[in-house]
Every structure is written in structure tokens, then in C-alpha cells.
């Protein structure tokens, strides 16, 4: 009998015929399923932490190379591929390659399960920020509207959705669409969970000032 201690698991194997894992007898083949799955996640998260450290240290090329290597793995689980694809888009943005960043982020939409994932609204929200960084305000507003459409109506009052709506109001304000910006902000102010409420309040004051100055002329 051989006893192997793996991470938090004690595995007892008897001539490869069966296993006892945490008091439960399993077929020998189950070792592969039980152990490799958490190990894979552990390695992936370790790599992700390394990417974040490299980014914080300003070593963008090294982080980019690590992300590319991870994405090159053909059997990468879909959920992880989405995560790494997002990291690629963020790195490309830091490198000032906005068009490539948008292309990288849009590839998430080609993966199975995209519509049911949080990326259904995170992808167009990212595109909105990317367009805005290049001064493409109309494209940014359109992308942000798509992001909001992807959020189920039952979730429209959650902080993440409220923040997107506040961002839309800000974009409308920057494009001179003051009426709709004010309308959306007034509606948002009724939500107690609105993130950065002070920002929304300041924007309303600015809108009021713009209206007063416009009327004065």
C-alpha cells in the first residue's frame, strides 16, 4: 500500500485498483479527475498573479509574453481563456494599441457560453472605454448601450449596472447631450447603492451650470 500526500488530500492506493480519498473509496482513474482539476486552476491563478506583478512593475513585454504563452495552450478551459483574453486586451491597451485591444477583447464573444457570462456586458463596456480613449465618443456611447442591454433587467439596480449607467450619463455629458445626461443622473440618484454618488452629484451641478449659462445667452 502506498500513501501519497498531495496538497490537502491524502490518497491511499492499493495496487492501482482503487483509491480512498478523504474517507471515500474511488476508482483509481478518479485520481486524475480529482487532483488535476484543482492543480490546473492553481497553476493558472499563479500565472495570473505573476502577470499582475509584472504589470505593476512596468514589465509589460514580459507580462505580454506570459499571456501569449497561456493563450497558445489548445486545451485551455473556456472560462480561463476568457480571463486570459481579457488580460491580453488590457495589456495591449497599456501599450497604446487600442484597435488590437478591441480585437482581442471581441474574441471573447466568439467563445461558447459568452452570452451567459459576465463578459456579455464587460466586453462592450471595455470597447466603450477604448473608443473613448481615442476620442470616438459616438462609438463609445453605442458600445456602452450594448453593455447595458446585455445586463438582465432584474440586475439593472446592482452596483455594477448603476456604474455603467453613470458612465453613460458622463459620456452623454461629454458629447453635449445634456438633457439625456441629466435625466439619467436624476434617475440614478434615487438608488442608494449608486457607486461614487458624489461624482454623479457633481455632474448634476455642472449640468445645472451649463443650463443656466445657456439660458443666460
C-alpha positions in Angstrom: 0.0 0.0 0.0 1.3 3.4 -0.9 0.3 6.7 0.7 0.7 9.9 -1.2 0.1 13.3 0.3 -1.0 15.8 -2.3 -1.8 19.3 -1.1 -4.7 18.9 1.4 -5.6 15.4 0.1 -4.3 12.1 1.5 -4.6 9.4 -1.3 -4.3 5.7 -0.4 -3.8 3.4 -3.4 -4.0 -0.4 -3.3 -2.2 -1.9 -6.4 -3.8 0.8 -8.6 -7.2 -0.8 -8.2 -8.9 1.8 -6.0 -8.4 4.9 -4.0 -9.5 6.2 -0.7 -9.9 9.9 -0.8 -11.0 11.7 2.4 -12.6 8.5 3.5 -14.4 7.8 0.2 -13.4 4.9 -2.0 -13.0 5.8 -5.6 -11.8 4.1 -8.8 -8.1 4.6 -9.5 -8.8 6.7 -12.6 -10.6 9.2 -10.4 -7.2 10.4 -9.1 -6.7 12.2 -12.4 -10.0 14.0 -12.3 -9.9 14.8 -8.6 -6.3 16.0 -8.5 -5.5 17.6 -11.8 -8.6 19.9 -11.9 -7.6 21.9 -8.8 -3.9 21.7 -9.7 -4.7 23.3 -13.1 -6.6 26.1 -11.5 -3.8 26.6 -9.0 -1.2 26.9 -11.8 -3.4 29.3 -13.8 -4.0 31.6 -10.8 -0.3 31.6 -10.1 0.5 32.7 -13.6 -2.2 35.3 -13.4 -0.7 36.7 -10.2 2.7 36.8 -12.0 1.2 38.8 -14.8 -0.3 41.3 -12.4 3.1 41.6 -10.6 4.9 42.2 -13.9 2.3 44.8 -14.9 2.7 46.6 -11.5 6.5 46.6 -12.1 6.1 48.1 -15.5 7.4 45.0 -17.2 4.7 45.0 -19.9 6.6 43.0 -22.6 7.3 40.2 -20.1 3.6 40.1 -19.0 2.5 40.2 -22.6 4.7 37.2 -23.4 3.3 35.2 -20.5 -0.2 35.9 -21.5 0.5 34.9 -25.1 2.0 31.6 -23.9 -1.0 30.8 -21.8 -3.4 31.6 -24.7 -1.4 29.3 -27.0 -2.4 26.3 -25.0 -5.0 24.5 -27.1 -6.9 22.8 -24.2 -7.3 25.9 -22.0 -10.8 25.8 -20.4 -13.2 28.3 -21.8 -13.6 30.3 -18.6 -9.8 30.7 -18.2 -9.4 31.6 -21.9 -11.9 34.4 -21.4 -9.9 35.6 -18.4 -6.5 35.5 -20.3 -8.0 37.1 -23.4 -9.2 40.0 -21.2 -5.6 40.3 -19.8 -4.3 40.4 -23.3 -6.7 43.3 -24.2 -5.7 45.2 -21.1 -2.0 44.8 -21.9 -2.5 46.0 -25.4 -4.3 49.0 -24.1 -1.4 49.8 -21.8 0.8 49.6 -24.9 -1.4 52.1 -26.7 -2.5 49.5 -29.3 -6.2 50.3 -28.8 -7.5 48.7 -32.1 -5.7 45.5 -31.3 -7.0 45.6 -27.8 -10.6 45.8 -29.0 -10.0 43.0 -31.4 -8.6 40.8 -28.6 -11.5 41.6 -26.3 -14.1 40.9 -29.0 -12.6 37.4 -29.4 -14.2 36.5 -26.1 -17.6 36.9 -27.8 -16.7 34.0 -30.1 -16.3 31.6 -27.2 -19.1 29.2 -26.0 -21.0 30.4 -23.0 -20.2 34.1 -23.7 -23.9 35.3 -23.7 -24.5 33.8 -20.2 -21.2 35.1 -18.7 -20.3 38.4 -17.1 -18.3 39.2 -20.2 -21.5 39.7 -22.2 -21.5 43.3 -20.7 -17.9 43.6 -19.8 -16.7 43.3 -23.4 -18.8 46.2 -24.8 -18.0 48.2 -21.7 -14.3 47.7 -22.4 -14.9 48.7 -26.0 -16.6 51.9 -24.8 -13.6 52.9 -22.8 -11.3 52.0 -25.6 -13.3 54.1 -28.1 -13.4 57.0 -25.6 -9.6 56.9 -25.2 -9.3 57.5 -28.9 -11.9 60.3 -28.9 -14.6 58.2 -30.7 -17.4 59.4 -28.4 -20.3 58.3 -30.5 -18.9 54.8 -30.9 -18.2 54.8 -27.1 -21.9 55.6 -26.3 -23.1 52.9 -28.7 -20.9 50.3 -27.1 -22.0 51.3 -23.6 -25.6 51.0 -24.7 -24.9 47.4 -25.8 -23.3 46.7 -22.5 -26.4 47.8 -20.7 -28.6 45.8 -23.0 -26.6 42.7 -22.1 -27.5 43.1 -18.4 -30.7 41.3 -17.4 -33.5 43.7 -16.3 -33.6 42.1 -12.9 -29.9 43.2 -12.4 -30.2 46.8 -13.5 -30.2 48.1 -10.0 -27.0 46.3 -8.9 -23.9 48.5 -8.3 -22.1 47.3 -11.4 -25.0 48.2 -13.7 -25.5 51.5 -11.9 -21.9 52.4 -12.5 -22.3 51.6 -16.3 -25.4 53.9 -16.3 -23.5 56.6 -14.6 -20.7 56.2 -17.2 -23.2 56.5 -20.0 -24.5 59.8 -18.4 -21.0 61.0 -18.2 -20.4 60.2 -21.9 -23.6 61.9 -22.9 -22.5 65.0 -20.9 -19.1 65.0 -22.8 -20.9 64.8 -26.2 -23.2 67.7 -25.3 -26.3 65.6 -24.8 -27.2 67.4 -21.6 -30.9 66.7 -21.4 -30.5 62.9 -21.5 -27.4 63.1 -19.3 -29.4 65.0 -16.6 -32.4 62.7 -16.9 -30.3 59.6 -16.4 -28.4 61.1 -13.5 -31.6 62.2 -11.7 -32.9 58.7 -12.0 -29.6 57.2 -10.7 -29.6 59.4 -7.7 -32.6 57.6 -6.3 -30.6 54.4 -6.0 -28.9 54.1 -2.5 -26.3 51.7 -3.9 -25.0 54.0 -6.6 -21.2 53.8 -6.6 -19.4 57.2 -6.4 -22.6 59.1 -5.7 -20.5 62.3 -5.2 -19.3 62.1 -8.8 -22.9 61.9 -10.1 -23.9 64.9 -7.8 -21.0 67.0 -9.1 -22.0 66.2 -12.7 -25.6 67.3 -12.0 -24.3 70.6 -10.6 -22.2 71.0 -13.8 -25.3 70.3 -15.9 -27.3 72.9 -14.0 -24.5 75.4 -14.5 -24.4 74.6 -18.3 -28.2 75.1 -18.5 -28.1 78.4 -16.6 -25.2 79.7 -18.7 -27.0 78.6 -21.9 -30.2 80.3 -20.9 -28.3 83.5 -20.0 -27.1 83.7 -23.5 
